[in-house]
């Protein structure tokens, strides 16, 4: 068996370089991207990160505050490289919460590789979010995707940061349970979809379905039991022209009242519920 190396303990007494590094990971997208690490706090997110085997490089905690059994057990079994011990007031400075979390984790980003999505499935379901602008909407969609049997999410174009603490918080832990891949544009996604179509053993054609208030049909009229790539557009502008052209069909959600449209996270959740409903009926 490989020898388990205990984490090194680093004591922080002031706002030194180690403290500043963690703080800027929390606040700055550029720092996260450069170092391929991001900031996570809270019981459920950290539990989910551990359950799904995300590599945690470091934990931070207050050395002069008694820790719960939960926190003690995580630190005792930790495979992180470093444990940072801080004074309580500095730990509170790092925390995003009114009551600071016992543990803060610095987690390594995975590669943005489409192979992370388990694609060899007859009932494949992938959600593509075109240029998301709101961390709250992105986080809510990730949470819905986790709840409604989505195999993976692809984010394309210039968008809000996937690893923003606000995005991660909005997922309530689902962030770590489902692969999310960032791509520069639709161009990098098309070859992957075409390859999946060619490799389909039973010749089942993956359908690319867009969503818009002016669709070709209502969502309940479309057969979602086949492998599906569901495309949802930017909160303000909707899908790009390139995505519209690429879609096999576009579905709409009928709405009433004075509302002209639905929030993108709400609309996506409705679409995913309908997809899940149809697939459960097929299996019954």
Secondary structure, 3 states (H helix, E strand, C coil): CCCCCCCEEEECCCCCHHHHHHHHHHHCHHHHHHHCEEEEECHHHHHHHHHCCCCEEEEEEECCCCCCHHHHHHHHCCCCCEEEEECHHHHHHHCCCCCCCCCEEEEECCCCCHHHCCCCCCCCEEEEEECCCCHHHHHHHHHHHHHCCCCEEEEECCCCCCCCHHHHHHCCCHHHCCCEEEECCCHHHHHHHHHHHHHCCCCCCCEEEEECCCCCEEHHHCCCCCCEEEEECECCCECCHHHHHHCCEEEECCCCCCCCCCCHHHHHHHHHHHHHHHHHHHHC
